[in-house]
Amino acid sequence: MSQITIISVCFNSSGVLPEMLSSIPDGVRTILVDNASDDVNAVQQLAQAHGAVLLKNAKNTGFGTACNLGAEHAQTDLLLFLNPDSRLLPGALEAMQAGADRYPSASAFNPRILSKSGKPSFRRSSVITPRSESLRSKTAEGDLELPVLLGAALLVRRSAFEAVGGFDPEIFLYHEDDDLSLRLKADCGPLYYIHDAQVTHVQGTSSPSSAAVAGLKGLFMGQSRVYVARKHKVPFAFSRALASALLQMLSPVVLFSARKRSKQCSFLRGVWQSRDVHPVPFKPTET
């Protein structure tokens, strides 16, 4: 019996879910959390066909809050938060389990996450981590300790996840993985990259793409950028985010792409709207 429960948050994701679900070995408990999708009936059919548990939110509660709901229904020692546009390659779960056993002091992990073209990636830095903690190398030939994790395929010990209170529910979308990573690292143990565990992730396809959707994502990205930076006491959190937003607006791509233009304008608006927002320190609920 696998000691890993897979949790995936869906929002109009029925187009990509079949490939993700088909990559999961038989007998692995899988929990889908639907955030009030228009295609929830299709997601229900996919869940039934693949033996997954489906939890339905009456409204879109955001990524982190939906992940927390899924985690509440898990009982295994390890939780794998997996984007619906990701796919496990053969042996991935066994390699993740072996990595967790190999590094008992570690709190959470990333597998080797491959792009559509097969290029591997891992987080070398974050907008909320000191430059001194950034990894210099862009490649890895084996396991290594990471400063921050990618949320597309994030494996965490359930005990550690519960100890820090899970994802911050105040973050609707974006940078919730940065925030969780830093809290896990500070309170529960280091973060590791497991080289032999491979997962593909076709970035940006977990929900439909349009100028309107891109604009909404940009707004959340701007708000989260300032919120998380201030929460972790990054100096000049607002001014740095504003400078980044203005610089990105100068990109030639913004002129020729309605989707990019919508996203960047909304990112700037989200940053500006957050100029006077100062987060209250998040504390996990005692159980």
KAPE-V812562 format. One record per backbone hydrogen bond with DSSP energy under -1.0 kcal/mol. NH is the residue of the N-H (numbers start at 1). CO is the residue of the C=O. If there is no record, write none. Layout:
nh: {NH:NH}
co: {CO:CO}
This chain:
nh: {5:6:7:8:10:16:17:20:21:22:24:28:31:32:33:34:35:36:43:44:45:46:47:48:49:50:52:53:55:57:63:66:67:68:69:70:71:72:73:74:78:79:80:81:82:83:86:87:89:92:95:96:97:98:99:100:101:102:103:106:107:108:109:110:112:113:114:115:118:121:129:133:134:135:144:146:154:155:156:157:158:161:162:163:164:166:171:179:180:181:182:183:184:185:186:187:188:189:192:193:194:199:200:201:202:203:205:214:215:216:217:218:219:220:221:222:223:224:225:226:227:228:229:230:231:232:233:234:240:241:242:243:244:245:246:247:248:249:250:251:254:257:261:262:263:264:265:266:267:268:269:270:271:272:273:275:277}
co: {78:29:80:31:33:13:13:16:17:18:21:25:6:53:8:55:10:34:39:40:41:42:43:44:45:46:47:30:32:34:172:62:63:64:65:66:67:68:70:71:3:156:5:154:7:152:83:200:198:89:91:92:93:94:95:96:97:98:99:103:190:190:155:192:197:121:199:119:115:113:126:130:131:124:193:191:81:109:79:107:77:157:158:159:160:161:168:175:176:177:178:179:180:181:182:183:184:184:108:144:110:112:87:114:85:201:202:210:211:212:213:214:215:216:217:218:219:220:221:222:223:224:225:226:227:228:230:229:236:237:238:239:240:241:242:243:244:245:247:248:251:253:257:258:259:260:261:262:263:264:265:266:267:268:269:272:274}
